[in-house]
Amino acid sequence: MDQFAANAGIHAMLSIVIELFSIALAWVALQELKLTSILKRPRSGPARLLQIMLAIALGHIFADFVLSYWNWSGLLRGIVE
C-alpha cells in the first residue's frame, strides 16, 4: 500500500508541475499577441485578467494533452512486455 501511495504522490506532483509549466508557457506565448488591435486598453486590469484567464485555459488544454499522452504511453508498456 505504501508503494501505491508513493507512486500516486509522484504522479500528482508531476501533474502539478506540468500544469504550472504549461500555464507559464501559454503566458509567454500570449505575450506575442498584438492585443492593441483587439482590446480598447490592453494594459488595463481587466485586459491583464483576460490574459491570465487565457493562459490558464490554454495551459490546461496543453497540459491535459501532455498528461494524457504520458498515461497512454504508459499503458502501451502492457502490449510490449
N, C-alpha and C positions, 0 to 999 in steps of 0.2 A: 504493500500500500504506500509506503514511503517513496518508493521509486516512481510510482504513478503521480504522486503529489509533486515530486521534484520535476518530472517531465512537464506536467501541466503548468507549473510555475515558470519554467523556462520558456515554454510556448507562449504564455501570457506576456512575459517580459519582452520577448522578441516581437510579438504582435504590437505592443505599445510603441516600441522603438520604431518599427516600420511605419506605423500610423503617423507618429510625430515627424519622422523624416520625410514622409510623403507630403504632409501638410506644409512643411518648410520648403520643400522642393516646388510645390504648387505656388507658394507665396513668391518665390524667386521668379518663377515663370510668369506670374501675373504682373510683375513689375515691368515686364517688357511690353505690356499692352499700352497703347496710347489712349488713356481714358479721358483726355481733354475733349475729344470729339463726341464722347458718349455721355459724360456726366457734366452737369452745369458747373459744379465746384469740385474738381477731382481731389483737392487737398482737404476737404471738409471732413468732419467727424463721420457723418453718415456714409460718405464715399469710402472712407477707410474701413468702416464696419462692413460695407458691401464687399470690399476686397478680402477682408478676413473671412467672411462667410463663403465667398467663392473659393478661397484657398482651402478651407476646411472641407467643402463639398468635393472639390476636385482631388484633393489629397486623399480623402476617404475612398473615393472611387478607385484611385490608383492603388492604394494600399489593399483594398479588397481584392483587386485583381492579383497583386503580388502574393498575398496570403493564400488565395485560392489556388494559384499555380503551385505554390510551395506544398500545400496539402495534397494536391493531385499528384505531383511528382513523388511525394512520399508514399502514396497509395500504389504507385506503379512498382515499387520495390517488391510487392507481393507477387507480381507477374514474373519478374526476373529471377527471384530466388527459387 
